[in-house]
Amino acid sequence: MAGNPAEEVFVNLPDSGALMVGALIKKPLAEVKKNIETRLGVSFVALAGPYPRWLSKFGSVLVEVGPEETKWYCARWNLGNRP
């Protein structure tokens, strides 16, 4: 995944109300972010909030799970106002 080996891959349950795909990567967030930006040409911006998250213009998110693990995911929730 853009030079980042995935430890685990996950998707949503059919009845969850979400469309989600993601991966856990056993590398620090800074390294994962750099690999994605370099190999795919996708940039991320920091999001405000209680924990560090980074968002791409395509809607994918990077979250530091621990010092040596990063979660990379895309999600869309059905809030009743869109298909």
Residue, then its C-alpha position, 0 to 999 in steps of 0.5 A: m500500500a504505497g510502500n507500506p506493508a499492511e498488517e491487517v485490512f478491514v471493511n465495514l459490516p453490511d448492516s453498519g450504515a457505513l462504507m469503510v475500507g482500511a488497513l493497519i500498518k506497522k510503521p510510524l505515521a510520519e513514514v506512512k504519510k511520506n510513502i503515500e505522498t511520495r509514491l501516490g502524489v497524494s497530500f494530507v492536511a492535519l485535522a483539528g481534534p483531540y488526537p492527530r489525524w491527517l486528511s487527503k483531498f480524496g477523503s482518506v484518513l491517517v491516524e496514529v494508533g501508537p508510536e509504531e502503528t498507523k491506521w489508514y482508512c476511507a469511510r462514508w457514513n449513511l446519515g439518511n441524507r444521501p444514498 
